[in-house]
């Protein structure tokens, strides 16, 4: 490592003015004696080997450029230290990881994967038998920021089938989930962990409106507030992170993780998404959050 560690904070062009974490993270790195630089992952002029550490931050276009992004991550990981590590990126890019976690006893939002070429009508019939009279969320298994996700009424069979068919016609794996209505009142809890240690949490308001078209923006607008997580939420998040070494035997632990939780009809917290690639970390919502991330980076 160089005398003054060079740290790449990796974004994409469309996100450079939208990532609110970059300014406090740059300041915390400089205060710790590092030299941060904000760079775009697809900038061919960047010498990735010239950085001591490459920290993925707001590469929010990776989901529709996944092969290129993973090729880039593999090249970077071969030349320097990449966070989060490459095995975690590969596993976490597809939300079918929810099945892996559920298989290890983790409470997740019930999820029915549907592969391209499967019978969309039969898949929806099965979902309706599992979750009768419930609204359904249909979304791509590889996606971020609610792109491609729709919330559809239980009786909107035509809308459900049309959206599922559209995703499958694009060659995309899809997920069907019941809409957990408590989110409309209680919101979603996002718990942030740096180096395996809890840092802070926020509340996200509900994102999906019944019948609305999926967003085409980088991400759907979010209403964010600080939140103190409940004991059962902290316990579940801890079990999720503890499960990773059993699922990914050769993978280093994540430097950063965001655990997004909803409560089901019985009030039990369950995982809706584990974000290990490019999550917003909401550093401005908790005093000391950026220095805590830098401290975790130094320990890693």
C-alpha positions in Angstrom: 0.0 0.0 0.0 1.2 3.5 -0.8 2.1 6.0 2.0 -1.2 7.8 1.3 -3.8 5.1 0.5 -5.5 5.8 -2.8 -9.2 4.9 -2.6 -11.5 4.7 -5.7 -15.1 5.5 -5.0 -16.9 4.0 -7.9 -20.0 5.4 -9.4 -21.6 5.9 -12.9 -22.1 9.1 -14.8 -25.8 9.5 -14.2 -25.3 9.0 -10.5 -22.5 11.4 -9.8 -24.8 14.3 -8.8 -27.3 12.0 -7.1 -25.2 10.0 -4.7 -25.5 11.8 -1.4 -23.0 9.5 0.3 -20.0 10.6 -1.8 -19.4 13.9 -0.1 -19.4 12.7 3.5 -17.4 9.6 2.6 -14.8 11.6 0.7 -14.4 13.9 3.7 -14.1 11.0 6.2 -11.4 9.3 4.0 -9.4 12.5 3.8 -9.7 13.0 7.6 -8.3 9.5 7.9 -5.3 10.3 5.7 -6.4 8.7 2.5 -6.7 10.1 -1.0 -10.2 9.4 -2.4 -11.1 9.8 -6.0 -14.6 9.5 -7.5 -14.5 7.5 -10.8 -16.9 5.8 -13.1 -16.7 2.0 -13.4 -16.9 2.1 -17.3 -14.2 4.8 -17.7 -11.6 3.1 -19.9 -9.0 5.7 -18.9 -8.9 4.7 -15.3 -5.9 2.7 -14.1 -7.5 0.5 -11.5 -4.2 -1.0 -10.4 -3.1 2.5 -9.3 -5.6 2.3 -6.4 -4.9 0.5 -3.1 -8.7 -0.1 -2.7 -11.6 0.1 -5.0 -14.9 0.7 -3.2 -18.1 0.2 -5.2 -20.6 2.9 -4.4 -23.3 4.1 -6.8 -22.9 1.9 -9.9 -26.7 2.1 -10.3 -26.7 1.1 -13.9 -25.1 -2.3 -13.3 -28.4 -4.3 -13.5 -28.9 -3.7 -17.2 -25.2 -4.0 -18.0 -24.5 -7.0 -15.8 -22.1 -9.0 -18.0 -19.9 -5.9 -18.6 -20.1 -4.9 -14.9 -19.0 -8.4 -13.7 -16.2 -8.5 -16.2 -15.0 -5.2 -14.9 -15.2 -6.3 -11.3 -13.2 -9.5 -12.1 -10.5 -7.4 -13.8 -10.4 -5.0 -10.8 -10.3 -7.8 -8.2 -7.3 -9.3 -10.1 -5.3 -6.1 -9.7 -6.3 -4.6 -6.3 -8.6 -4.9 -3.4 -12.3 -4.7 -4.3 -15.1 -4.1 -1.9 -17.4 -5.7 -1.7 -15.5 -8.8 -2.8 -16.2 -10.4 -6.1 -17.9 -13.6 -4.9 -20.4 -11.6 -2.9 -21.1 -9.4 -6.0 -21.8 -12.4 -8.2 -24.1 -14.0 -5.6 -26.0 -10.8 -4.7 -26.7 -9.6 -8.2 -29.7 -11.9 -8.6 -32.4 -11.7 -6.0 -33.0 -15.5 -6.3 -30.5 -15.5 -3.4 -33.6 -15.1 -1.2 -34.2 -18.9 -1.8 -30.7 -19.6 -0.5 -31.3 -17.6 2.7 -34.7 -19.1 3.2 -33.1 -22.5 2.9 -30.9 -21.6 5.9 -33.8 -20.7 8.1 -33.9 -17.0 7.3 -37.4 -15.3 7.3 -37.8 -13.8 3.9 -40.7 -12.3 1.9 -42.3 -15.3 0.3 -40.9 -15.5 -3.2 -41.8 -17.6 -6.3 -39.1 -17.4 -9.0 -40.2 -17.8 -12.6 -37.7 -18.6 -15.4 -37.9 -17.6 -19.1 -39.8 -20.2 -21.0 -42.0 -21.2 -18.1 -45.7 -21.0 -18.3 -46.6 -17.5 -17.0 -50.3 -18.4 -16.5 -49.4 -21.5 -14.5 -46.9 -19.6 -12.4 -49.5 -16.9 -11.6 -52.1 -19.5 -10.8 -49.7 -21.1 -8.3 -49.0 -17.7 -6.7 -52.7 -17.0 -6.3 -53.1 -20.4 -4.6 -50.3 -19.5 -2.2 -51.5 -16.0 -1.5 -55.2 -15.8 -2.3 -56.8 -12.3 -2.4 -53.4 -10.6 -2.0 -51.9 -8.0 -4.2 -48.9 -9.3 -6.0 -45.5 -7.7 -6.7 -43.9 -8.9 -10.0 -40.3 -7.8 -10.6 -37.1 -8.9 -12.3 -34.8 -11.0 -10.3 -31.9 -8.8 -11.4 -32.9 -5.2 -10.7 -32.4 -2.2 -8.4 -34.2 0.9 -7.3 -37.6 -0.7 -8.0 -36.9 -0.7 -11.8 -39.2 -3.1 -13.5 -41.3 -3.8 -10.4 -45.0 -3.6 -10.4 -47.7 -3.9 -7.6 -50.9 -5.3 -9.0 -54.3 -5.9 -7.6 -55.3 -9.5 -6.8 -58.1 -9.3 -9.4 -55.9 -7.7 -12.1 -55.1 -11.0 -13.8 -54.6 -9.4 -17.1 -52.1 -6.9 -15.7 -50.2 -9.6 -13.8 -49.9 -11.8 -16.8 -48.9 -9.0 -19.1 -46.1 -7.8 -16.8 -44.8 -11.2 -16.1 -44.9 -12.1 -19.8 -43.0 -8.9 -20.7 -40.2 -9.7 -18.3 -39.9 -13.3 -19.5 -40.1 -12.2 -23.2 -36.9 -10.1 -22.4 -35.2 -13.3 -21.3 -35.3 -12.2 -17.6 -36.0 -14.3 -14.6 -38.9 -12.9 -12.6 -40.0 -13.0 -9.0 -43.6 -13.1 -7.8 -44.2 -12.0 -4.2 -47.2 -11.1 -2.1 -47.4 -7.4 -1.3 -47.0 -7.0 2.5 -49.5 -4.3 3.2 -48.1 -3.2 6.6 -45.4 -1.4 4.7 -48.0 1.2 3.7 -48.3 2.2 7.4 -45.0 1.2 9.0 -42.6 1.6 6.0 -39.5 -0.5 5.4 -36.5 -0.7 7.8 -33.0 -0.6 6.3 -30.3 -1.6 8.7 -26.7 -0.6 7.8 -23.7 -2.7 8.8 -20.0 -1.8 8.3 -17.5 -4.5 8.9 -20.2 -6.7 10.4 -21.0 -4.1 13.0 -24.4 -2.3 13.2 -24.0 1.4 12.3 -27.5 2.9 11.9 -30.9 2.4 10.4 -33.5 4.4 8.3 -37.1 4.1 7.5 -38.1 4.0 3.8 -41.7 4.8 2.9 -43.7 2.6 0.5 -42.4 2.8 -3.1 -44.9 0.9 -5.2 -48.4 2.2 -6.0 -51.1 -0.2 -7.0 -51.2 -0.5 -10.8 -48.5 2.1 -11.5 -46.1 1.5 -14.3 -42.6 0.5 -13.3 -40.1 3.4 -13.0 -37.7 4.0 -15.8 -35.4 6.2 -13.7 -32.2 5.0 -12.0 -34.3 4.5 -8.9 -37.8 5.4 -7.6 -38.0 8.5 -5.4 -37.8 7.5 -1.7 -39.0 9.2 1.5 -36.2 8.6 4.1 -36.2 9.1 7.9 -33.8 7.9 10.6 -35.2 4.9 12.5 -34.2 3.0 15.6 -34.5 -0.7 14.7 -36.5 -3.0 17.0 -34.7 -5.9 18.8 -36.3 -8.5 16.5 -35.1 -6.6 13.4 -31.5 -6.4 14.7 -31.6 -10.1 15.6 -32.8 -11.1 12.1 -30.2 -8.9 10.4 -27.5 -10.5 12.5 -28.7 -14.0 11.5 -28.6 -13.0 7.9 -25.0 -11.8 8.0 -24.0 -14.9 10.0 -25.5 -17.1 7.3 -23.2 -15.7 4.6 -20.1 -17.8 5.5 -22.3 -21.0 5.3 -23.7 -20.0 1.9 -20.5 -18.7 0.3 -17.7 -20.8 1.8 -14.8 -19.0 0.0 -16.2 -15.5 0.1 -14.7 -12.8 2.4 -17.2 -11.0 4.6 -18.9 -7.9 3.3 -17.4 -4.5 4.1 -20.8 -2.9 3.9 -24.3 -4.4 4.0 -27.8 -3.0 3.9 -30.5 -5.3 5.3 -33.9 -4.3 4.1 -36.8 -5.6 6.2 -40.6 -5.6 6.1 -43.1 -7.0 8.6 -45.6 -9.6 7.5 -49.3 -9.6 8.5 -48.4 -11.2 11.8 -45.8 -8.5 12.6 -42.8 -10.7 12.0 -39.8 -9.0 10.3 -38.6 -10.7 7.1 -36.0 -9.9 4.5 -37.1 -8.2 1.3 -33.5 -7.5 0.1 -29.9 -7.8 1.1 -27.9 -5.1 -0.6 -24.2 -5.9 -1.0 -23.3 -4.3 -4.3 -24.2 -0.6 -4.5 -26.7 0.4 -1.8 -27.3 3.9 -0.7 -25.9 4.0 2.8 -27.6 7.1 4.0 -24.5 8.4 5.7 -26.0 11.8 6.4 -28.8 10.3 8.5 -26.5 9.2 11.3 -23.7 11.2 13.0 -20.4 9.4 12.6 -21.7 6.9 10.0 -19.0 7.9 7.4 -16.1 7.6 9.8 -17.5 4.2 10.9 -17.4 3.0 7.4 -13.8 4.3 7.0 -12.8 2.6 10.2 -14.3 -0.7 8.9 -12.3 -0.2 5.7 -9.1 0.3 7.6 -9.8 -2.9 9.6 -10.5 -4.8 6.4 
